Amino acid sequence: MDKSSTLLVHYDKGTPAVAKEIKEALEGNDVEAKVDAMKKAVMLLLKGETIPQLFITIIRYVLPSEDHTIQKLLLLYLELIEKTDSRGKVLPEMILICQNLRNSLMHPNEYIRGVTLRFLCRLKETEIVEPMTPSVLQNLEHRHPFVRRNAILAVMSIYKLPHGEQLFVDAPEMIEKALSSEQDPSAKRNAFLMLFTCAEERAVNYLLSNVDKVSDWNESLQMVVLELIRSVCKTKPSEKGKYIKIIISLLSATSSAVIYECAGTLVSLSSTPTAIRAAADTYCQLLLSQSDNNLKLILLDRLSELKSSHRDIMVELIIDVLRVLSSPNLDIRRKTLDIALDLITHHNINEVVQMLKKEVVKTQSGELEKNGEYRQMLIQAIHACAVKFPEVASTVVHLLMDFLGDSNVASALDVISFVREIIETNPKLRVSIITRLLDTFYQIRAGKVCPCALWIIGEYCLSLSEVESGISTIKQCLGDLPFYSVSEESEPTETSKKIQPTSSAMVSSRKPVILADGTYATQSAASETTFSTPTVVQGALTSGNLRALLLTGDFFLGSVVACTLTKLVLRLEEVQSSKTEVNKTVTQALLIMVSMLQLGQSPASPHPIDNDSYERIVLCIKLLCHRKDEMKKIWLESCRQSFVKMISEKQLREMEELKAKTLTTHAQPDDLIDFFHLKSRKLTPSQEIIAKDIHGREWSFKHTLRGTPKRHLFSPGWNEFAKGKELVAGDYFVFLRGENGESRVGISKAPHQQHNIPTSLISKQSMHHGVVATVLNAIREKCMFVVFYKPRSNE
């Protein structure tokens, strides 16, 4: 059976040491050789070797050594060896080490005492530990804190053994006494831990008697206090109220670990808005004060858990959460944005968008390498905000359109997708978006962004000025036609040879020539003619973004340009009254399309045009040559209708995913499993109520519904509340929940006149008639009236 070890030692996996060599080294007088031999023995034990023949040698030659290193290795060796036989009884030879351990416990050197006490904490054999209990108790009063803190741990370990209570009958009392006088923080922490583990009531009494000093205790002791509070509240839920104040006081501790544990303890013990808000505030403060990215990710996970269960409270802290975006880590920023997007409401959308806009502007500085990825995340977040709350789209769309020419293609794609959706869902922004897009179109350099921008221009340029501006913008970005030129020169000059490479070929020609005497003759000759290779027009790569992309072989973009020009021409025909201008524009569009086909079939192109793009451009040419009403309707209406349908389906799909997400229950691995058939049928429904009165004081109640018939009972905390408010029979108290989710309690004193009313029995009908008659008489006489109504429990 494998056994766990409390020791981890690195060793080189080489040839194992021979036991005989180790034995010889241990029997010598060389201290360094003994140290090496003990290390080899420990490594052999870790590998699974037993080496029983070394035990007596170690007892004879190693046990008496005064060297601290050898003594430490000896304790490691004793920890690893088997101390019991197959029946679980202690081996007889183990008695040989007891005297040595007692001597070490009384050694004048505090280090030897301390490590020996620590060794006793790992022993599970009562027969070995029992003879050393008096020495352990003496070490509780040692002058050095190192010895005292290990002595307390030894007492706790021995007390927890199967018969440990018999060895230390009054151990809790001794430790409690030592705790009250101890000054060393570590020893004090160990003493409190011992009481918490072995005598919980004493630990609770000590804690409650020193409530005012808890905030001044050491960090390690405060952590044990929180662990004690969780344990007590788990077994006694009704006593949560008295410990909440201690936890809240620890929220102002100097240790970040204590503050984090306090927040987690608050969330686990109480679900009141005050406690949840305090925990969330704590997490946000730690996020801003800590520099460790791993810790920030853990804190964001805690905030995400609070968001799922207490969203209303987290909504108030959304700006505090967004401040974490100052971290340069992309994972932290991504998780922060995911949390914030789920907390957006109509009340905070403007603040959130304003903060996101500031972050987008910061990414333009270019100081960080991953600014492009961060900008993409921000754009996606703003897009989600604008889709969810269309009223903010007008404040962000123009800012984001400045990034259409972003070098990060993914970021530019997100911007153009956002613009395409906003221009359809917000008709009021159409004119401003089209104007802005036409002004910034020349900045777009990405081949994946231009097609989407051209589609927007083709679909949403509706007025005459917009259509003409759209056509003019496309023509400027395409530059001068044709896209390439071929020049033929029979006698190339030296200048032309320097400018461009030439190719020569032997061409056979038959043509009339003039002879020396002036007569004509037909001559067949082979002449060398020089041709220049097809070249693009000078300045083509810098004249426009569309031209540069076309000359790199992007003919899909060429087909999109052709479709956009076709839509603009068809719409121009509807809004332009002059047929001459329409025909002129048609001619220019056809010339552009033919030039793109010519470029695609020329050697100047990096690769020939693909069939799909070729067919699409040819289709556009045919349509412009034969414009029919049926085709106009398809090109100008059907495409946009399909896009509208796509958006509506997308929104419907997102709503369904959101509903499915809310219905999904997430179970944690450590959640308790509730077996219905094993569940008690007589469970009493109860709840904890923590409410504030008008003076701001918190009152804690346990509300129970029990009895036959069912009655509402308030047990813990009720007597204190009734005495504090001087309640008497007939007084009323009411619980309210404010808009922020905070519980309030109020009282209403019973009027004094009520005590003088006779408790005569009247029927329901006569009571109603009497009330009505009293009211009518008071109205007639224009005087005040008072009605007292005492309902019976069965009415």
Secondary structure by P-SEA (a helix, b strand, c coil): cbbbbcbbbbbbccccccaaaaaaaaacccaaaaaaaaaaaaaaaaaccccccaaaaaaccccccccaaaaaaaaaaaacccccccccccccccccaaaaaaaaaacccaaaaaaaaaaaaacccccccccaaaaaaaacccccaaaaaaaaaaaaaaaacccccccccaaaaaaaaaaaacccaaaaaaaaaaaaaccaaaaaaaaaaaccccccccaaaaaaaaaaaaaaaaacccccccaaaaaaaacccccaaaaaaaaaaaaaccccaaaaaaaaaaaaaaaaacccaaaaaaaaaaaaaaaaccaaaaaaaccccccccccccaaaaaaaaaaaaaacccccaaaaaaaaaaaaaaaccccccaaaaaaaaaaaaaaaaaaacccccccccccccccccccaaaaaaaaaaaaaaaaaacccaaaaaaaaaaaaccccccaaaaaaaaaaaacccccaaaaaaaaaaaaaaacccccbbbbbbccccaaaaaabbbbbbbbbbbbbbbcccbbbbbbbbbbbbbbbccccccccccccaaaaaaaacaaaaaaaaaaaaaaaaaaaaaccccaaaaaaaaaaaaaaaaaaaaaaacccccccccaaaaaaaaaaaaaaacccaaaaaaaccaaaaaaaaaaaaaaaaaaaaaaaaaabbbbcccbbbbcccccccbbbbbbbbbbbccccbbbbbbbbbbcccbbbbbccaaaaaaaaacccccbbbbbbbccccbbbbbbbbccccccccccccccaaaaaaaaaaaaaaaaaacbbbbbbbbbcccc
